[in-house]
Amino acid sequence: MGRSLEDYRGIVGDEVISLIYRKARRLYRKHILHINSTYQGGGVAEMLASLVPLMNDIGIDTGWRILHGNPDFFTITKKFYNALQGGQINLSEMKKQLYIQANEDFSTYTHVDHDCVIIHDPQPLPLIKLYRKRQPWIWRCHMDLSNPHERLWDFLKNFILRYDVAIISSEKYKRKDLPVEQRIIYPAIDPLSSKNKEIDDEVISKYLKKFSIPRDKPLITQISRFDKWKDPEGVIEVFKLVKEKVDCRLVLCGNMAMDDPEGWMIYEKVKRKAGRMIENKDIMLITSENNILVNALQRSSAVIIQKSIREGFGLTVTEALWKGKPVAASNVGGIPLQIKDGENGFLLEPDDTKEFADRIVRILQNPDMAEEMGRKGREVVRKNFLLTRLLSDYLDLLKDMME
Ligand code: UDP
């Protein structure tokens, strides 16, 4: 049986649960539709997999559809994703056409007569132009929009301007040149999902064994898609410096998202960079998709690193904090919303390899400090970044949209 809202009582308390039921009352019999472009891989799919069943549980009929794209489409939208976060793109007419075409194809076999449509990220943005608009449409953007490629942004505005509201993950992403209402909703994790629920040491050991990860040395772990913005190569540089001071092992765990065609290319680069350290298991690369493995890795690590150059929000940081782990992470995107430097982790400049290494060594050499940081981190997440808070924010938003 699926989870229901009451299952979260023990974690968030009765008041939060009761308030959500009260908010849901205003939305009975409403049909809501979420659309994104992958069921698996990445934070968006992760959140929808937990949020959608819970919305249904509290009485709101909520669907989730996936925009089907071919490899060309995903190659282009990956380029869009890179360029929206500050990268370069050759924005040809062909790319624009293929992007719109996949949306057009989808619209011919997908009916939309819901009371509200929520579009996630740029892949399905054009859909709004392909239907007669009879309900509020929300664009939920999970990316870092602080420095988008100008021409691409201008092209996408053709669609964004039609939306009733744009939801972003941080105040920093508000765009002055976008006259659409912009609201902030922080992402969240599901404390009961297989990735985040409590698991005992027996299960942890079993999963680490299954993936041949020894526990003889402290583990430093980054859980992230093999993506240039997550800087896996930079992590290796940090690790090399740490290893000069403390004997430890690095695990880079990155699944391959269906809508991310660059993954294997980056993986190969990382593998080359790690070189001989792979053979003696000083560095381990894992590409399997396995939530309990991620859970086990986060729980068994001495330090979690997140060395992103850009980051929409950084759910991997949230997940680690929830598990009471000390985190050394870049001061980018949504990460400073979660970590207060020196309190519940360390915030560093993404290109400061030496400082990253120093902080990690400090954590490894000070277990009491590490534990205290972890304890504080868990409370920050309990208060601000759990699924129940996300659900509550969505209910407020939907109410406003449908008044
Ligand atoms: N993730 C995973 N397996 C992996 C790598 C990532 O399950 O091998 C999950 C990770 O635990 C997190 C999500 O994918 O829940 C990544 O979200 P985040 O916001 O950190 O980054 P995004 O991939 O959305 O840029």
Boltz pocket constraint, residues with backbone or C-beta under 6 A from the ligand:
constraints:
  - pocket:
      binder: B
      contacts: [[A, 41], [A, 42], [A, 43], [A, 44], [A, 46], [A, 195], [A, 223], [A, 224], [A, 225], [A, 253], [A, 254], [A, 255], [A, 256], [A, 286], [A, 287], [A, 288], [A, 289], [A, 290], [A, 291], [A, 294], [A, 312], [A, 313], [A, 314], [A, 315], [A, 316], [A, 317], [A, 319]]
      max_distance: 6.0
